[in-house]
Amino acid sequence: MFFAAVALFGAAAFADMQVRSDYAGANVSVKKLGSSVAVVEPDSSSSKRPGYYWNFEAKGGAGAKVRVEGETVVDAGGVFFSTDGGATWSQTGENSVRTDGGAAEFNLPKAGVFVRMSSVIPYQAGDFKKFARETGLKILPFCTTESGAQNFRVSCGEANSKNRLIITCRHHACETAASFVLEGVLAAAKNSKKVGVDAFPFIDLDSVERGEQGKWRAPRDFNQDYFGEPRYNAVAELKKFAAAASSGRRTIVLDLHSPSIAPAMDSENRANCIYFVFGRNSQKVLRAKKFSASLAELCQKTHCRLCNFPQMDIAYNPVFHDRRPRTFAQWCETLPCVELSAAIEIPFARKKGLPSASPDDLRDFGKALFMQIERGFE
């Protein structure tokens, strides 16, 4: 991880292969360094369960190979890699994915230079701030994190509108595909005359910058902190903000996530498509189901490369969902003026036979999503 970079790089420098993680968002645990191979795994020390998020750089000679071990550490499209320090990313494809438990092996495409590799395309606070500057969005203060950092939010659209969208991202730090969808939503919403938008790009900002998994975070998952007295500052402030912002206004709440990675051979399941997760209020769930179906139709009509799959949507299940604390979307469903509240799961992978979702594809889906939001208030 980021704060272990000095020790990690020092150890790696004595081997022919080198591995480093001296940048924001990095995550790796080195198991073995040899003359032409590095064996690593995700550092899941901050989570209750083994993780699938990893992000590091490696350098070696001709024929150098990296093996990432873990239960399932790459999606159906393979390893994401960058040869320019993270400015641009490519994906290795299914041939890089091993089927013996989901581990991955990757031959470094360039000898003698650091190649950055990750299970996802990383997305940090600096990436969003760059997007905000280029789009003309103003960064507003939100709360102070547990580490003392300043978290932030964005408001855009029609400030005086009685129609409100509250949209959140990165309750789980590793779920970066959702951030590109948020960019699309905000690019479309910036000049809206129908809807006022309040967006929270990084609920768990500390974990994002430290390179932690975030999902199943110890001692409590951020998205399971919406009961009783919140443990985290962002959750406490978001609850107050959402209650005030929705009061007296027709409000839609969407919480953007990414599903867990599934083995490459299992590319027909929910880990490889976009779907909604609903709450328990029957009237609001009915609206959310209609919203999901209409969004799918809109994506098809506008020839959007990405489309949600309503047949994959998850209904509330008291046997499963009542066993865990309330999520943000479930809590917002209890607010009187919230007309629908749902989580959306957004992966980089796609259904079998289709190319993986690119950041531009995800942004385009975000634009379609906001188009449907405006239509939902009509």
Helices and strands as residue ranges (DSSP letters): G 2-4, H 5-12, E 18-20, E 29-33, E 37-41, E 55-59, E 65-68, E 80-82, E 90-91, G 94-96, E 104-107, E 115-118, H 125-135, E 139-144, E 150-157, E 163-169, H 177-189, E 196-200, H 205-210, G 222-224, H 233-246, E 250-257, G 270-272, E 275-277, H 282-301, G 310-312, H 318-321, H 328-332, E 338-345, H 359-376
